[in-house]
Every structure is written in structure tokens, then in C-alpha cells.
Amino acid sequence: MKSGLNKVRFNPFLLFLLGIFLLTSLSCKKEDTQITPKDPSPPPASQYGSLYLEFSHVVDAQLLEFGKKYLNPSGDTFTVSKFMYYISNLVLVKEDNSLFTQAESYFLVDASKSSSTKISINSVPYGKYKSIRFVLGVDSIRNVAGAQTGALDPANGMFWNWNTGYIMLKLEGAAPSSTVFGNTIEYHMGGYKGVNKTQRSFEIGFNSLTAQVAQDKNPKIRLQTNINEMFSNPNTVRFATLPIVTSSGANAKLIADNYQDMITFIGLE
Amino acid sequence: MKPGIVYSSLFIFSSLFFFNCKVDPKIVPVLPSDNISETVPEGWPQPNYTFSTNPVSEAGFILGRALFYETLLSKDNTISCGSCHQLTSAFANTDHKLSHGINDLLGRRNAPGLFNLTWHTSFMHDGGINHIENQPPAPITNTVEMGEELENVVQKLQASEKYRKLFNDAFGDELVTTQRMFKAITQFQGLIYSYDSKYDDYKRGKAQLNETEKRGYSLFLDKCNACHKEPLFSDFVIRSNGLPVDPSLNDIGRGFIENQPQNYYKFKTPSLRNISKTAPYMHDGRFSTLQQCLNHYTGGITNLTNLDPLLQNGISMTEAEKADILAFLLTLTDYKLLSDQRFADPNFQ
């Protein structure tokens, strides 16, 4: 026993190894126990490509610039200082009507951040796609599912903390005809349930073109969001009478019914 | 190399490593956090929230507790959740009618007690919040409460060595997100249970109610239980109990959430558990005694707008009956909870 101990004592290398062993066993770092669920029959990696959505923002025929003066369909002047909205639940429709559903697809488009106006959809199976479906806003399920993160993080300022629910679309600016302090106009479109829900579903075709995802083919679908669609068809919204809508209800529904066709297809690259 | 040096350097090195795993007592005082788990007391309904997407762990609970008592959550770092929700008052606010926020601002409503929250179907007096995990951002961002932006809270916590460590312990890495914050706070708030009052012992056959309390219980079942339904002592329905409107607050209650006339002046029915400790009473703390509350139901109902059908004729109670009901209400106090150090402020002990 004694000789064995001496042997260890005079072998610093062994001691060092023992030390490492002790450190490893005492270390409180946990093993990575996260298990990535595996697709039972994953297609070969080479069968997937990317597809991009690019949003441009306009007021009728004019490109959106913050602070610039525009006319709404009733002829009322206004400027824009903020324009943000959610795009969620992306589904691509193939020529044969089969569907590709993008998992966890929640995107916050912010007209002031060019990086947010281009959405990448990765891992799209090769094929020819003729249309895209999505929700402008956030589906009701995520509105009742507790704390979320990423695009749905309430810190993004698109969440009502006192009356749970996402702001589907937010437009802020000013209009001379608004009688509110600072001639403010503010449309925070929220409400996710019942008749007054403000999320709207879109299906947008590519004008008989197809977006082909293949090796070296990563198409870009160009979409356009027209702010003036919020103020007419079917409901005329005047800044003098409805300058502020920041709660769910009948007024929010009026505007949501208007914007259900505000996004249109403008091109494919 | 001399063996002594090898031993001592090895010892120092490993010690550093070893103690690194321990919570620095100067940073986080060690409060008990044992036996933290989901519970459904016998005979109770299933809770509304089950932690199925927020698995409870000791580290998650410890983080949630630290956050609950963390003043960094407020704009000027002076107010925590615990400022208005005190353990000794079953997490209501002793003596304050309305909540006190940053910069001497006065809130609009009375801080309710916090316990058995996983059975609640909505949160806040107007029921505007639909999920327990989404409750924390309301007081944090309310300008007359903690008045802070979530983005700033995340930054402050991310900059703190203490919180990087606590988030790492709870979630496996140091990243601070609002989602992790709210899930951790839910592991704290959602595990505050209250089911150990004299009433509970009586129901389990472990204690006796005296004659007054028994009469009170029987009267309670007859006159109060339709809304303050046992065993949670609330059905959590949002209704008007006919309180006259305070003109300085003009609080339309549920009307703020759903702005239609039929929702005005409605508030969520509170649980009566621990009611002897949660004064002052009602959504604006207007009553300081339980006697005043009972008197309201016998003769104080004046706001008839949307008055709940069950209260159309008030509640008839003689003074003797009120005394019996009061005696029963006092049996709903859970003294075990009020001194449970697992839920105490880790910064003061």
C-alpha cells in the first residue's frame, strides 16, 4: 500500500490525469440531452432548396418612405412613421396541389428594417410551386399558448401585455385631419378570436408562373404591401373620424376587412 | 516537481472548479427549495395549467424566485413583483389600497393574493390575460407599476453575472430571453399552493370546526358558494357585484378588455382563501375590513349596470349570520404558506 502510494506520489503525470478525472466528474456541466426529432424517412439533403419572399411597401403607386406625404383613397393627407406586421403559417402549393408547410413560420416584417422584408424559406423540397398561402398576423393558437420567443417575443413591441394577444399589424404616423394630439394616427390591429379577429389568410398565385426550387434554383417571390388598402374597400376609413384604433373590436375588424387583400404578387425572380 | 506542490496546486485547482458549481452564497442566499413540484390536492379539480411545456426544476424555481424579487425588472430598479405581493399577506399587498409603482405613481387596482394560480382561467382583475406565462409582462411594462421595457429587462439581466449563472442552471446556457424569464417566474408563481388551512384540515378529517365556524360554513355554502366556489373559493367568473363606481378611478373593469357596454364594471371573482390576510378588499381596496364586505352584499349594492343575476336582491344575512360567516372565513387562512421560506425573498434572510 505504502509503496503504491509512493509510486503515485512520484508520478506527476498520473496525478494530473487523476485531477482531470476529478474535475470532469465534479463539473456541473450537464450533458446535452436535447434530442433532435428525426424524420422517419428523410429525403436526401440534396432534394431541398431555398425560396425567398421579398416584401416591398407602397402607398398605391408610390414606394413607402417614412415622413413622406401621401393621400389615402378619400384624399386625406398622411405620413407614416412605423409599419410592421406578422407573416405566419407559410404554405407553398405545388403544381400538383400538394403542399409544403413551413414549420414554426413566424416572421415580423418591419418596413424600417430591410433585413426583415426578405424572408428565407429553407428546406423546401425540390419542385414547381404555383402559389403561396400565409396568414397576415398570428394564428389564434399562438395567442393563447403562453410565453413565446423569436419573432413572437413580446419585447418586439407587437404584443398586448394587459390584454393578451399579438398586434397583427401596426401602422403609426400623422395626418392633418386627425384631431388627436400631434395629429397622430395609430392603428394597432389586434384581436385573435371570434368575429373581431384581425388575422387574415392569403393565398397568392404567381400569375400562372411557377417558382421552381431545384439545384441552383432558389426563386424569389416579390410581394407588395399597399398601406392604402387599409383605408377603403369595403370600409372607408377617414383620419378625422377614426384616427386611433388600438384595441380589438368592431373598428379593428373594419380595417382588417380592408387589409385582407393588401398583399399582392408583383414578380418572380 | 515536489509532491507537496503538486498536491496543493491540484487541490486549489480542483477546489476552484468544485466551488464554481455551488451557488455563491454572497450572490444567492440559499433558501429551501425542496419538494418543489406540481400538486393537485385530493378532491380538487384538475388545474388549468399543467407545466407540460414548462417542466418544473429546482433551478427553474430558484431562478423564478430570484426574478420575482428582482428590482431590475423595473425602470429605476426599485420595484419587484414582491414589492406589491408579500408572502406574509398570501402575496397580496398589506395595507395598500392601490399598488405603488415607480416614481411614487399610484396604480389603478389592488394587488390580489397569489396562490393556486394554475387553476385560474384568466389573470388580473379584468381577466385580460389568458395565460399564466403571459402575466409577468403586464406589471413590468405598466407605466404606473414597474414601467420598464422588456428589452431593457433582458439587457439588465444578461449583463448580470448572477443571472447568467441562474439562467444557465435552469436552461442549460446563459442566454436571457423573455420566454425563459416568464417560464421561470411561472415555475415560482404557479407553485405557490394554498391548501393547508384549518378548513382543509377539517375537510380531511384532521381538525374540528367549532360551532360558530360550522354554522358559518353552512351559511357560506348557502349564500356565498355560488360564486366563491369551494375548494378554490372562486369560480373565476368575471362579473359585477354592484360596487358604486369611484369617480376618480372610473374603472370599467372588463370594459377595458372588451369595450362593450355589457362588460362594464365587471371584475374577476377573487378566491376567499387567506382572506383574513389580504386586506384591503375589492379591486380598488376600498374596504379595509371583511365586515364592510359583508355589509356591501346586504345593503351596499348600488351600481345596477350589469349587476350579476345572483345579486339582484343582494344577499340576506342577519348580523348574527354575518358573524358566523366571518368566523368561517377566518378558517381559510393557510398559516403554513404565510411562513413558507421557499417562497420568501432570497435577498433578505
Interface residues (C-beta under 8 A of the other chain):
Chain A: R9 F10 P12 L15 F16 G19 L22 L23 L26 S27 C28 K30 D32 N143 V144 A145 G146 A147 Q148 T149 D153 P154 A155 F159 N161 W162 N163 T164 G165 S247 S248 G249
Chain B: M1 P3 V6 Y7 L10 F13 S14 F17 F18 N20 C21 T53 N54 M124 G128 I129 N130 H131 I132 E133 N134 P137 A138 I140 T141 N142 E149 L150 E151 V154 G172 T177 T178 Q179 R180 M181 F182 K183 T186 F256 I257 E258 N259 Q260
